[in-house]
Amino acid sequence: GKLPFCAMGVSSVIHPKNPHVPTMHFNYRYFEIEEADGNKQWWFGGGTDLTPTYLNEEDAVHFHKTLKEACDKHDLKFYPKYKKWCDDYFYIKHRGERRGIGGIFFDDMDSPSKEEVFQFVKSCAKAVVPCYVPIVKRHCHDSFTPEEKLWQQLRRGRYVEFNLIYDRGTKFGLLTPGSRIESILMSLPLTARWEYMHTPPKSSREAEILEVLRNPRDWVH
């Protein structure tokens, strides 16, 4: 039957032109459902994750440590739990690889209290700029080759595959009557590419990032 609900949140995706600057996505949201008897159920969800074209370990460590610090202010169990959840969620099953090098992700969070969860979500949101902007500043003027740009386009193809096939937010939006399709698909890159049976050379920087995407690392210990 009919189940009234309200949903609100903030979502942002940055797909830089430079292949040495990673794609970054964050989304924090709140849902509330009113049951037939008038009772309301609520929960928060969200996360922040990084999708580099090429692996830079210094960037990965900085990104994860900043998110861990935000989580640790509230509960030392949050970061390892939500880091694993992120690795598991952004998994492109048909490719056997993750969309990126992860970050944190959680959903259906409704305890211990609305205010305490909201404070945690705000800490995560406030960590977005310090976890990402230093990486952008470090690499935004890096030179790149046409071959590196091609690899970025191929990786963006993987990004498209995940978002259209697996992402819960995309599915939810497309199934919501009257929703703005352009807003739902805003996470997709402007350009992407696919090549039949493409495999990068062994020991290449392209193969290096694939290894991490297939076998997630612990970046903070």
HUVENLIN-V659858 format. One record per helix or strand. SS is the DSSP state (H for helix, E for strand). FROM is the first residue (numbers start at 1). LEN is the number of residues. Records with the same first field share a line. If there is no record, write none. Layout:
# HUVENLIN-V659858
SS=FROM-LEN + FROM-LEN
This chain:
# HUVENLIN-V659858
E=5-10 + 23-12 + 40-12 + 91-2 + 97-2 + 102-8
H=57-16 + 76-14 + 114-26 + 146-20 + 168-8 + 181-7 + 205-10
